[in-house]
Amino acid sequence: SPVIQERSARQERTQNRWEKQKMLRCCLLSILVLIGTTESTMTMSSSTDLISLGYVQVTSMAWDSINAMPYFGSAWGYVQRGTTTANAKKTYSGGANLQNSLQTLIVHPQGYVIYCKDAGVGYLNINNWRDTTDAWAPPNGGHVHACVFDLTSGFIWTAVYRRANNRDVLTFDRVAIDFRSNQWASIRSNTIATSLNQVQDWCGAYDSRNQIAYFCGGQSAPSTLWGVPYSYGGADPSSPTNWQASIGAGQVTAIAIQGNQLYMGTEEGFAFNFILNGARQGSFNGFLFSSYGSLNSVLVDPSNAVSFWSTQNNYVIRWNPGDNTPNDYVQLSTNLDPFAILNTPFGNQLPTSMYVQANLPGSAVYTVTLASCSQYSTCATCAQGDPYYCGWCLATAQCSIQGNCSGPIITAPSSCPVLQNIVPSSGSIDGQTTVSLVANSFGPNYAAMQVRFGGSGGKTVPVIPARSNSTIVTCQAPIVHNRICQC
């Protein structure tokens, strides 16, 4: 009958309206589902980019924070800036040999690249790439085995083996940096040892707070750091103190100093952290044991004291302060020689990756991402998962490395938006509903936010800035015809 038909049509309209409201409610509730996602893994990027360089083995690296450019030193005495071999510069006039292998590089803020090698110390002018100067050579036919830079005071500390009175002796020479002169002056120390194994090759660091140059002990002085004071060899004729760290973990193979913290790695795979309390004094602050072999080099982020270590088995591991196990690791390749040097653009801006030199049949450098932030899909899991390098970028509504976010970024879980209410809780799926979302805080960039209806793959609409603020954002719900929302 007509009455029954009308009642049936009315029921159908009601059912359709209810279904539309349910779909919209479901779409809105999917926002809550996204915020509630949890994840727990954390890894550096397991995929690495390989840069092939053109001048045999890379032996050293440095970063120019002013021009945002890497520099690479090679076993044949070339310095290359950037990753283009056309920008390589030879630093010697004779043939390629061990004495010309560049073992240490550093970029001086006055616009020079300083290099250390077996035969001495020299520099290149960054602005005039043609100029190369070998500025200092160890006396009496000596050979440099380690360099430590003190750019604040303008010196380079060198550990030199030379012949004296028909025997091999070890001295520490403090070389004055003077770009106005092609012959740099040095203050040579007194003889302190007669063994060629007292110092580990190319292993050292400088404590600028206490003006102490530290050199790693060699095979005949395991678990030892030589601490050379600034005045040594000048007014102070006393011998340097060999800081015997009673750790029983083998020869010291890697060292770095950041602020008042000293990081020391050994051939047995132990990493130690000390708080420097004064000149050649420190208190134990934690250790890490790595099962990946000897620790070859260490790099410390000055912004958060996170350390990165290269290992004998071609891993790069990450150690965060206060932990006794590696927080993160990535294996570069199973075909590499067991040696690597780390360097990354720590400086004026947050880095996104580091350079890892690798001994290959040719010459190569890997780039390794410091953190894998894309695995975190929500603000809370992003801020909790890796607070040192990941953050929730409000401009993109994604978890990204902090240095890659162009706008405001959230790095603390307490700052993440917590959705408290949706008004209205239901509405039409025909795009006629104005929806307001209420939260504890949407941050300062709320006007640039977008609201997604329907979860992953759903429709996204911008907020209405004139009707929004840091705690309430308002938008026009999109048309969601023929769309099934998953709650």
C-alpha positions as a printed Julia matrix, in Angstrom:
487×3 Matrix{Float64}:
   0.0    0.0     0.0
   1.09   3.65   -0.33
   1.43   3.9     3.47
   3.71   0.88    3.62
   5.73   2.18    0.66
   6.17   5.59    2.33
   7.22   3.97    5.62
   9.7    1.78    3.71
  11.15   4.79    1.85
  11.41   6.74    5.12
  13.2    3.81    6.75
  15.57   3.6     3.78
  16.37   7.34    4.02
  16.94   6.97    7.75
  19.16   3.97    7.19
  21.13   5.81    4.51
  21.52   8.87    6.75
  22.64   6.66    9.61
  25.13   4.88    7.35
  26.5    8.23    6.14
  26.85   9.46    9.71
  28.51   6.19   10.67
  30.96   6.51    7.78
  31.87  10.08    8.72
  32.18   9.14   12.39
  34.37   6.25   11.34
  36.53   8.56    9.25
  36.95  10.96   12.17
  37.7    8.16   14.6
  40.44   6.93   12.29
  42.44   9.99   13.38
  42.44   8.6    16.91
  43.6    5.25   15.6
  46.55   6.88   13.87
  47.62   8.69   17.04
  47.47   5.48   19.04
  49.85   3.43   16.87
  52.89   2.03   18.73
  56.26   0.9    17.42
  59.47  -0.03   19.2
  62.3   -0.7    16.73
  65.12   1.71   15.98
  67.79   1.35   13.31
  70.16   3.44   11.29
  69.65   3.17    7.58
  70.66  -0.31    6.48
  71.02   0.86    2.88
  74.18   2.84    2.26
  75.24   4.99   -0.66
  78.7    4.3    -2.06
  80.79   7.15   -3.41
  83.66   6.07   -5.62
  86.66   8.39   -5.54
  89.45   8.44   -8.06
  92.71   8.4    -6.11
  93.29   5.01   -4.54
  92.55   4.45   -0.87
  90.86   7.17    1.15
  92.84   7.6     4.37
  91.31  10.69    6.0
  88.29  12.97    5.89
  87.25  16.4     7.13
  84.14  18.53    6.93
  84.02  22.22    5.98
  81.0   23.53    7.91
  81.24  26.99    6.35
  80.99  25.78    2.75
  79.14  22.54    3.62
  81.64  20.38    1.79
  83.62  17.22    2.59
  87.34  16.85    2.01
  89.1   13.52    1.49
  92.78  12.62    1.81
  94.27   9.64    0.0
  97.17   7.21    0.28
  98.82   8.88   -2.7
  98.84  12.33   -1.18
  95.79  13.81   -2.91
  93.26  16.07   -1.2
  89.85  16.04   -2.84
  87.01  18.4    -2.02
  83.5   17.18   -2.66
  82.89  13.95   -4.52
  84.19  15.06   -7.92
  87.67  13.82   -8.76
  88.31  16.94  -10.86
  88.62  18.83   -7.55
  91.51  16.67   -6.32
  94.85  18.32   -5.59
  98.22  16.58   -5.25
 100.17  17.67   -2.17
 103.62  16.43   -3.15
 106.1   16.85   -5.99
 107.78  13.44   -5.89
 106.5    9.92   -6.42
 103.71   8.23   -4.5
 104.94   6.53   -1.34
 104.03   5.96    2.27
 105.5    9.28    3.38
 102.94  11.14    1.28
  99.86   9.27    2.55
  97.55  11.83    4.17
  96.51  10.34    7.51
  94.79  13.31    9.16
  92.83  16.26    7.73
  91.18  19.24    9.36
  89.57  22.38    7.95
  90.89  25.58    9.52
  88.32  28.39    9.92
  90.65  30.82    8.12
  90.11  28.91    4.88
  92.77  26.22    4.82
  92.89  22.43    4.8
  95.67  21.19    7.06
  97.03  17.7     6.52
  99.35  15.41    8.48
 101.43  12.66    6.94
 104.46  10.57    7.75
 106.77  13.2     6.25
 105.3   16.18    8.13
 102.55  18.79    8.13
 101.21  21.0     5.34
  98.18  22.92    4.12
  96.13  23.97    1.11
  94.4   27.29    0.54
  90.68  26.6     0.0
  90.17  29.84   -1.93
  93.24  29.29   -4.11
  93.14  25.56   -4.73
  96.45  25.61   -6.62
  98.55  26.46   -3.56
 100.03  23.53   -1.63
 102.6   23.98    1.11
 104.55  21.39    3.07
 105.12  23.64    6.07
 106.93  21.44    8.59
 108.99  18.25    8.61
 110.18  16.42   11.72
 113.87  17.0    12.5
 116.65  14.45   12.1
 114.76  12.41    9.54
 111.89  11.69   11.91
 108.52  10.26   11.0
 105.14  11.53   12.23
 102.92   8.79   13.7
 100.02  10.85   15.08
  98.63  14.39   14.97
  96.37  16.26   17.37
  94.96  19.67   16.43
  94.58  22.6    18.82
  93.03  25.24   16.58
  92.04  27.47   19.51
  95.66  28.1    20.48
  96.97  27.61   16.95
  99.11  24.49   17.36
  99.41  20.96   16.05
 100.74  18.31   18.39
 102.71  15.53   16.69
 104.09  12.24   17.95
 107.44  11.72   16.17
 109.81   8.79   16.03
 113.38   9.73   15.08
 116.94   8.57   15.45
 119.08  10.07   18.22
 122.42   8.74   19.44
 122.01   5.63   17.3
 118.66   4.69   18.81
 114.96   5.24   18.04
 113.29   7.75   20.32
 109.78   9.19   20.68
 109.2   12.94   21.02
 106.14  15.16   21.03
 106.51  18.29   18.89
 104.18  21.27   19.21
 104.03  22.94   15.79
 102.83  26.54   15.5
 100.28  27.19   12.75
 101.33  30.27   10.74
  99.85  30.68    7.27
 102.04  33.74    6.66
 105.14  31.57    6.71
 105.99  28.5     4.66
 108.21  27.2     7.45
 106.26  26.52   10.61
 108.2   26.63   13.86
 108.1   23.8    16.38
 108.95  23.29   20.03
 110.4   19.84   20.4
 109.98  17.9    23.61
 112.54  15.88   25.46
 112.93  12.19   24.72
 110.43  10.14   26.69
 110.72   6.62   25.29
 113.01   4.35   23.36
 110.41   1.93   21.99
 108.75   2.26   18.62
 105.54   0.76   19.98
 104.77   3.42   22.58
 102.19   5.22   20.41
  99.35   3.85   18.29
  99.55   5.24   14.76
  97.16   8.11   14.04
  95.21   7.89   17.27
  94.81  11.0    19.43
  92.53  13.8    20.64
  92.83  17.23   22.22
  91.28  18.36   25.52
  90.78  22.08   24.93
  89.41  22.71   28.43
  92.56  21.53   30.15
  94.96  22.09   27.23
  96.11  18.48   27.11
  96.97  16.52   23.97
  96.21  12.81   24.33
  97.88  10.08   22.26
  96.9    6.41   22.33
  99.45   4.0    23.71
 100.96   1.45   21.35
 101.49  -2.29   21.68
 104.14  -1.84   24.37
 101.87   0.54   26.31
  98.37  -1.0    26.21
  95.42   0.65   27.98
  97.48   3.83   28.1
  96.91   7.43   27.08
  99.82   9.8    26.86
  98.73  13.18   28.23
 100.92  16.02   26.96
 100.32  19.45   28.57
 100.36  22.66   26.57
 103.52  23.92   28.29
 105.45  20.71   27.68
 108.65  21.21   25.74
 108.67  24.93   26.45
 108.95  26.31   29.97
 107.99  22.94   31.43
 110.77  20.39   30.84
 108.97  17.58   32.68
 107.84  14.45   30.92
 104.2   13.98   29.92
 102.06  11.8    32.12
 101.01   8.45   30.75
  97.49   8.02   32.02
  97.31   4.29   32.76
  93.61   3.49   32.57
  93.24   0.22   34.46
  90.63  -1.27   32.19
  92.33  -4.49   31.12
  90.64  -4.38   27.75
  93.59  -4.32   25.38
  95.27  -1.65   23.34
  93.58   1.7    22.87
  92.57   2.0    19.21
  90.17   4.97   19.1
  89.72   8.16   21.1
  87.59  11.31   20.99
  86.98  14.2    23.38
  83.79  16.24   23.39
  83.41  18.9    26.07
  84.4   17.27   29.36
  83.81  13.72   28.14
  86.47  11.35   26.86
  85.56   8.34   24.7
  88.07   5.52   24.36
  87.79   2.3    22.33
  89.99  -0.78   22.45
  91.04  -3.7    20.29
  88.87  -6.02   22.42
  85.68  -4.18   21.41
  85.22  -2.17   24.62
  84.23   1.49   24.57
  84.67   3.58   27.7
  83.36   6.98   28.67
  85.17   9.16   31.24
  84.27  12.54   32.69
  87.4   14.69   32.63
  87.79  16.31   36.05
  90.98  18.2    35.31
  94.38  17.83   33.72
  94.88  14.11   33.03
  92.22  13.13   35.55
  88.91  11.45   34.84
  86.12   9.49   36.47
  84.52   6.41   34.92
  81.1    7.15   33.42
  80.06   4.0    31.55
  81.14   1.39   29.07
  79.94  -0.48   26.02
  80.97  -3.92   24.8
  80.68  -4.58   21.1
  80.71  -8.1    19.7
  81.66  -6.73   16.27
  85.42  -6.68   16.84
  88.02  -4.0    17.46
  86.81  -0.4    17.54
  88.71   1.46   14.85
  87.43   5.02   15.16
  84.91   7.09   17.06
  82.88  10.19   16.23
  80.88  12.15   18.83
  77.93  14.42   18.13
  78.6   17.64   20.1
  74.91  18.41   20.48
  73.94  15.3    22.45
  77.12  13.26   23.23
  75.89  10.34   21.08
  78.9    8.4    19.8
  79.38   6.44   16.58
  82.03   3.72   16.27
  83.44   1.82   13.31
  84.38  -1.78   13.99
  86.76  -4.39   12.63
  83.88  -6.41   11.17
  82.64  -3.48    9.07
  79.85  -2.33   11.32
  79.01   1.18   12.4
  77.44   1.13   15.86
  75.78   3.91   17.83
  76.08   4.35   21.58
  73.8    6.74   23.39
  74.81   8.14   26.8
  73.97   6.02   29.81
  73.5    2.72   27.97
  75.73  -0.36   28.11
  74.62  -1.94   24.84
  74.7   -0.61   21.27
  71.54   1.34   20.54
  71.86   0.96   16.82
  74.07  -0.54   14.16
  74.44  -1.02   10.44
  76.77  -3.32    8.5
  78.37  -1.69    5.49
  79.55  -4.74    3.56
  81.04  -8.17    4.16
  83.71  -7.49    1.52
  85.45  -4.54    3.13
  88.87  -4.57    4.7
  88.54  -4.2     8.47
  89.16  -0.49    8.73
  87.08   2.67    8.59
  87.19   6.34    9.53
  84.05   8.23   10.46
  83.25  11.84    9.7
  80.02  13.79    9.48
  78.92  17.44    9.18
  78.4   18.1    12.88
  78.46  21.86   13.09
  76.06  24.69   12.48
  73.18  22.44   11.45
  71.93  19.03   12.44
  73.4   16.32   10.21
  71.43  13.69    8.36
  74.21  11.26    7.48
  77.86  10.47    8.06
  80.74   9.55    5.8
  82.47   6.22    6.34
  85.76   5.59    4.61
  86.26   2.0     3.52
  89.33   0.1     2.39
  88.28  -1.38   -0.92
  90.35  -2.54   -3.89
  89.79   0.97   -5.19
  88.72   4.07   -3.32
  85.27   4.44   -1.78
  83.29   6.25    0.87
  79.92   5.21    2.23
  77.22   7.59    3.41
  75.18   6.21    6.3
  71.96   7.78    7.55
  72.18   8.59   11.26
  68.67   7.35   12.01
  65.75   5.68   10.27
  62.9    7.98   11.26
  60.38   7.0     8.59
  59.55   3.8    10.49
  57.6    5.86   13.04
  54.12   6.75   11.83
  52.85   8.9    14.73
  54.11  11.85   16.71
  54.33   9.94   20.01
  56.24   6.97   18.63
  58.52   9.3    16.67
  59.5   11.36   19.72
  59.89   8.27   21.9
  61.6    6.03   19.38
  64.69   8.13   18.68
  64.71  11.46   20.54
  68.3   12.23   19.55
  67.73  12.52   15.81
  64.05  12.01   14.94
  61.23  14.49   15.36
  57.66  14.99   14.24
  57.79  17.6    11.49
  54.59  19.68   11.66
  55.04  20.98    8.12
  54.86  17.48    6.62
  53.08  15.6     9.45
  55.82  12.96    9.23
  58.64  11.66   11.37
  61.91  12.86    9.9
  65.51  13.51   10.81
  65.52  16.83   12.64
  67.93  18.4    10.16
  65.52  17.67    7.29
  62.49  19.5     8.72
  62.03  23.03    7.37
  59.56  24.15   10.05
  58.6   23.5    13.68
  59.43  20.02   14.91
  58.31  18.06   17.97
  60.98  16.04   19.8
  59.26  15.36   23.14
  56.23  13.05   23.51
  54.61  15.52   25.93
  54.48  18.09   23.11
  52.63  15.81   20.71
  48.99  16.73   19.98
  46.54  14.63   21.98
  43.11  14.63   20.36
  40.49  15.33   23.04
  37.29  15.84   21.11
  35.7   15.92   17.65
  32.75  18.26   17.1
  30.35  17.17   15.76
  30.82  13.47   16.35
  28.81  12.65   13.2
  27.68  14.35   10.04
  26.96  14.11    6.33
  29.33  12.37    3.94
  28.35  14.86    1.23
  30.98  17.43    2.29
  28.54  19.74    4.08
  29.86  19.32    7.63
  32.23  21.72    9.39
  34.36  19.71   11.78
  36.42  21.0    14.73
  39.17  18.98   16.37
  40.13  19.82   19.93
  43.58  18.91   21.32
  45.96  19.89   24.08
  48.12  21.66   21.5
  48.53  21.61   17.75
  51.71  23.67   17.98
  52.56  27.06   16.47
  52.1   25.88   12.9
  48.45  24.92   13.26
  47.36  27.07   10.28
  49.4   24.86    7.95
  47.91  21.62    9.24
  45.85  19.24    7.16
  43.23  16.79    8.39
  42.95  13.37    6.79
  39.59  11.61    6.71
  39.62   7.87    6.33
  43.03   6.98    7.7
  45.89   5.97    5.42
  44.96   6.7     1.8
  41.98   8.82    2.83
  41.07  12.32    1.71
  43.02  15.26    3.11
  41.69  18.8     3.56
  43.34  21.97    4.9
  42.21  23.64    8.1
  40.41  26.98    8.02
  43.0   29.37    9.53
  40.46  32.05   10.47
  38.56  29.53   12.57
  41.55  27.74   14.1
  44.08  28.25   16.86
  46.74  26.22   18.7
  44.16  24.05   20.5
  41.23  23.94   18.04
  41.46  23.43   14.29
  38.43  23.59   12.02
  37.99  22.18    8.54
  35.32  21.3     5.99
  34.74  17.56    5.79
  35.33  16.19    2.28
  32.89  14.25    0.14
  33.36  10.58    0.96
  30.82   8.97   -1.42
  31.38   5.29   -2.07
  34.15   5.2     0.5
  34.39   2.62    3.24
  36.32   3.87    6.27
  38.29   1.47    8.37
  38.24   2.18   12.11
